[in-house]
Amino acid sequence: MNKIYGYCRISTPQQNIDRQERNILEVFANAHIVKEVYTGTKTEGRKEWNKLYKVVKQEAAAANDVTIVFDSVSRMSRNAEEGFNLYEELYNMGINLVFLKEPHINTDTYKNAISTKVQMTGTNADILLKAINEYLMTLAKEQIRIAFEQAEKEVLDLHQRTSEGMKTAKLNGKQIGRIKGNKYTSKKEIAAKEIILKNSKDFNGTNSDSEVIKIAGISRNSYYKYKAELREAAGN
């Protein structure tokens, strides 16, 4: 029985995990989807991946066919060294790896590359043929390493562009981040204060403090903090 898992991961709220899931299910409709949100480049901090890793390791030890599908190699790892080592580890366990955007490094492709050996002839030419076989294996491994290095480079390039963009903005006189000492009012705070003004008997309403807290859906501490600020603003 071939068990198929689709691993989806996003590292920022701006990314869309649904796209990854959709891409995987279009090719592997029966894949069990595992989702990981807002993680860094290292796999050690990914709770869902660590759970999946334990499951597939047990499945492989039980001689079951296991496949993990990724939308791209960057979803597996954006750290080149870690990604390459993890790939080899899973490959040696007998786990199939599929990368929809980089099919040239799927484990099936890798298996074919290292199994396509030139047959020995029993002559002196075998010295050259052995070198060719070793070269083919090295080339296959290098393709995998390059894919992970490219994923890592994309992260470094993004960080550099972000840093350069912030420096440019500062040079142009734009404020980056919050100004120290300034008070910032959230939309939630504004909405809560409007409810307090409208409903509290201390202002324009007829409701008690406990009733207004329920209406506003805020904590007691926030309620009394906002109420004090409203009184101060009104000069009371």
C-alpha positions as CSV (number, residue, x, y, z in Angstrom):
1,M,0.0,0.0,0.0
2,N,1.4,3.4,-1.0
3,K,0.8,6.1,1.5
4,I,1.0,9.6,0.1
5,Y,1.5,12.7,2.1
6,G,1.5,16.3,0.8
7,Y,3.5,18.7,2.9
8,C,2.6,22.4,2.6
9,R,4.4,25.2,4.4
10,I,4.4,29.0,4.5
11,S,6.8,31.2,6.4
12,T,4.9,34.5,6.2
13,P,1.3,35.6,6.4
14,Q,1.6,37.0,2.9
15,Q,2.1,33.5,1.4
16,N,-0.9,31.3,0.3
17,I,-0.9,27.8,1.6
18,D,-4.0,26.9,-0.3
19,R,-2.2,27.2,-3.6
20,Q,0.3,24.6,-2.5
21,E,-2.4,22.2,-1.4
22,R,-4.3,22.7,-4.6
23,N,-1.2,22.0,-6.7
24,I,-0.5,18.8,-4.8
25,L,-4.1,17.5,-4.9
26,E,-4.3,18.1,-8.7
27,V,-1.6,15.5,-9.2
28,F,-2.1,13.3,-6.1
29,A,-5.8,13.5,-5.3
30,N,-5.6,11.0,-2.5
31,A,-2.7,12.7,-0.7
32,H,-3.0,13.4,3.0
33,I,-2.2,17.1,3.4
34,V,0.0,18.3,6.2
35,K,0.1,22.1,6.8
36,E,2.7,24.1,8.5
37,V,2.4,27.9,8.9
38,Y,4.8,30.7,9.7
39,T,8.1,28.9,10.1
40,G,11.8,29.7,9.5
41,T,14.3,28.1,7.3
42,K,15.2,25.3,9.7
43,T,13.2,22.1,10.0
44,E,13.9,21.6,13.7
45,G,11.3,24.2,14.7
46,R,8.5,22.7,12.5
47,K,6.1,20.8,14.6
48,E,4.0,19.3,11.8
49,W,7.1,18.3,9.8
50,N,8.6,16.6,12.9
51,K,5.3,14.6,13.4
52,L,5.3,13.7,9.7
53,Y,8.9,12.6,9.8
54,K,8.2,10.2,12.7
55,V,5.2,8.7,10.9
56,V,7.0,8.1,7.5
57,K,10.0,6.7,9.3
58,Q,7.8,4.1,11.0
59,E,6.0,3.4,7.8
60,A,9.2,2.9,5.9
61,A,10.5,0.6,8.7
62,A,7.4,-1.5,8.3
63,A,8.3,-1.9,4.5
64,N,5.3,0.3,3.4
65,D,5.6,2.4,0.3
66,V,5.6,6.0,1.4
67,T,5.7,9.2,-0.7
68,I,6.0,12.8,0.4
69,V,5.0,15.4,-2.1
70,F,6.1,19.1,-2.0
71,D,5.0,21.9,-4.2
72,S,8.7,22.9,-4.5
73,V,12.0,22.1,-3.0
74,S,11.9,25.3,-0.9
75,R,8.9,23.9,1.0
76,M,11.1,21.0,2.2
77,S,14.0,23.2,3.2
78,R,15.6,26.6,2.4
79,N,18.8,25.7,4.1
80,A,21.0,24.0,1.4
81,E,23.1,21.8,3.7
82,E,20.2,20.6,5.8
83,G,17.9,20.1,2.8
84,F,20.5,17.9,1.0
85,N,21.2,15.8,4.1
86,L,17.5,15.4,4.8
87,Y,16.9,14.3,1.1
88,E,19.6,11.6,1.4
89,E,18.4,10.5,4.8
90,L,14.8,10.0,3.5
91,Y,16.0,8.5,0.3
92,N,18.1,5.9,2.2
93,M,15.0,5.0,4.2
94,G,13.3,4.1,1.0
95,I,10.9,7.1,1.1
96,N,9.8,8.6,-2.3
97,L,10.1,12.3,-2.6
98,V,8.3,14.3,-5.3
99,F,8.9,18.0,-6.0
100,L,6.2,19.3,-8.4
101,K,8.3,22.3,-9.6
102,E,11.6,20.5,-9.7
103,P,10.8,17.0,-11.0
104,H,14.4,16.4,-12.1
105,I,15.3,15.8,-8.5
106,N,12.5,13.4,-7.6
107,T,13.8,10.3,-6.0
108,D,12.6,8.2,-8.9
109,T,14.6,10.3,-11.3
110,Y,17.6,10.1,-8.9
111,K,17.2,6.3,-8.7
112,N,17.2,6.0,-12.5
113,A,20.2,8.3,-12.8
114,I,22.4,6.2,-10.5
115,S,21.1,2.9,-11.7
116,T,21.8,3.7,-15.4
117,K,25.3,2.4,-15.2
118,V,27.5,1.6,-18.2
119,Q,28.1,-2.1,-18.4
120,M,31.7,-3.3,-17.8
121,T,33.4,-5.1,-20.7
122,G,36.1,-7.0,-18.9
123,T,38.8,-5.1,-20.7
124,N,41.1,-2.1,-20.0
125,A,38.2,0.1,-21.1
126,D,36.5,-0.7,-17.8
127,I,38.8,1.9,-16.1
128,L,37.2,4.6,-18.2
129,L,33.7,3.1,-17.9
130,K,34.0,3.0,-14.1
131,A,34.9,6.7,-14.1
132,I,31.9,7.5,-16.2
133,N,29.6,5.6,-13.8
134,E,31.0,7.5,-10.8
135,Y,30.6,10.8,-12.7
136,L,26.9,10.0,-13.4
137,M,26.3,9.4,-9.7
138,T,28.1,12.6,-8.7
139,L,26.2,14.6,-11.3
140,A,22.9,13.3,-10.0
141,K,23.8,14.3,-6.4
142,E,25.0,17.7,-7.6
143,Q,21.7,18.4,-9.2
144,I,19.9,17.8,-5.9
145,R,22.4,20.0,-4.0
146,I,22.0,22.8,-6.6
147,A,18.2,22.8,-6.1
148,F,18.5,23.3,-2.4
149,E,21.3,25.9,-2.8
150,Q,18.9,27.9,-5.1
151,A,16.2,27.7,-2.5
152,E,18.6,29.1,0.1
153,K,19.8,31.8,-2.2
154,E,16.2,33.0,-2.7
155,V,15.8,33.6,1.0
156,L,19.1,35.5,1.2
157,D,18.2,37.6,-1.8
158,L,14.8,38.4,-0.2
159,H,16.5,39.5,3.0
160,Q,19.0,41.6,1.1
161,R,16.2,43.3,-1.0
162,T,14.2,44.0,2.2
163,S,17.2,45.5,4.0
164,E,18.1,47.6,1.0
165,G,14.5,48.8,0.6
166,M,14.4,49.9,4.3
167,K,17.8,51.8,3.9
168,T,16.5,53.5,0.8
169,A,13.3,54.5,2.6
170,K,15.2,55.9,5.5
171,L,17.4,57.9,3.2
172,N,14.3,59.4,1.6
173,G,13.0,60.5,5.0
174,K,10.4,57.8,5.4
175,Q,9.7,56.5,8.9
176,I,10.3,52.7,9.3
177,G,8.5,51.1,12.1
178,R,6.9,52.8,15.1
179,I,8.2,56.1,16.5
180,K,9.4,55.6,20.1
181,G,7.1,57.3,22.6
182,N,4.2,57.6,20.2
183,K,0.9,55.9,21.1
184,Y,-0.7,53.8,18.4
185,T,-4.4,53.1,18.5
186,S,-5.7,49.8,17.0
187,K,-8.9,49.3,15.2
188,K,-10.1,47.0,18.0
189,E,-9.4,49.7,20.6
190,I,-11.3,52.3,18.5
191,A,-14.3,50.0,18.1
192,A,-14.3,49.2,21.9
193,K,-14.2,52.8,22.9
194,E,-17.1,53.6,20.6
195,I,-19.1,50.8,22.3
196,I,-18.2,52.2,25.7
197,L,-19.3,55.7,24.8
198,K,-22.6,54.5,23.4
199,N,-23.5,52.0,26.1
200,S,-21.9,52.9,29.4
201,K,-24.0,54.8,31.9
202,D,-21.0,56.9,32.7
203,F,-21.3,58.4,29.2
204,N,-24.2,58.2,26.8
205,G,-25.7,54.8,27.7
206,T,-27.6,53.0,30.4
207,N,-25.5,49.8,30.8
208,S,-23.4,48.8,33.8
209,D,-19.7,48.1,33.5
210,S,-20.1,44.3,33.4
211,E,-22.8,44.6,30.7
212,V,-20.6,46.9,28.5
213,I,-17.6,44.5,28.9
214,K,-19.8,41.7,27.5
215,I,-21.1,43.9,24.7
216,A,-17.6,45.0,23.7
217,G,-16.1,41.6,24.1
218,I,-13.0,42.8,25.8
219,S,-11.2,42.0,29.1
220,R,-11.9,43.9,32.3
221,N,-8.4,45.4,32.3
222,S,-8.8,46.8,28.7
223,Y,-12.3,48.1,29.6
224,Y,-11.2,50.1,32.6
225,K,-8.1,51.3,30.7
226,Y,-10.2,52.6,27.8
227,K,-12.8,54.1,30.1
228,A,-10.1,56.0,32.0
229,E,-8.7,57.3,28.7
230,L,-12.1,58.4,27.5
231,R,-12.7,60.3,30.8
232,E,-9.3,62.0,30.5
233,A,-10.1,63.0,26.9
234,A,-13.4,64.4,28.0
235,G,-11.8,66.3,30.9
236,N,-13.6,64.4,33.6
